[in-house]
């Protein structure tokens, strides 16, 4: 093939590659990159897709949306973080479900990026905080249902949600002594440390559970989530590991196995490095105990 013909073929190939792409600009006129009409997952450009495919999130999120009020719930997540995740796995006006809605981080995130969301929360204290924050911030409320996910999900239509984003209640972390356990100075009797701020959040069912009982309950709820999620769409779950009774528990790994047993296909484990977390000194001079400043974000797909 002559050189001229080869160049023509290359130009035709590049044209066909790019004819479905268009350059997108933000509100300030800055280019966001090129968006492909073939994108079935989200509305990110290739440049944005590359950024959000990173396995570690180090972005610092502001303390806003009445953070002090929402922080009464020890497990609340930044609404902007939830919005960022929602934008990765959905398009505008799609439907999001949170079966453990808490004070509404997922719902606020959906509101920030023009998605519809439904939250289920068993504790009316947290739903009242969500309502109050919506009023103070002048945000239109998403649908928040007070009740037990195990009952409510049974009545949901099949294949009605485009994404499930949630932060699961941790296993027995309120009544477990968690990472701080007991402490003592040399020559003193060991003392109990303060309870975790997660206490009220984690006691979602008001009963102590073994780890296996907790996993069984998570499996029951996510089994009910499976039919309501559309095929090809994503389940995204926040879960932190924990240190208890001198042992590190890989709760993220335990939960991942449960989700896989339900039928979800594992796709990623994104690490959220929460730069706002303060470091603590645990078991100094005695043994190594980690200061937990990250959470796992498990990504699964229904196939």
Helices and strands as residue ranges (DSSP letters): H 3-18, E 21-25, E 31-36, H 46-52, E 56-57, H 67-70, H 79-89, E 95-98, H 105-112, E 116-121, H 124-137, E 143-146, H 149-152, G 153-155, E 161-167, E 182-183, E 191-192, H 199-202, H 211-226, E 229-239, E 242-244, E 247-249, H 251-262, E 265-273, E 294-301
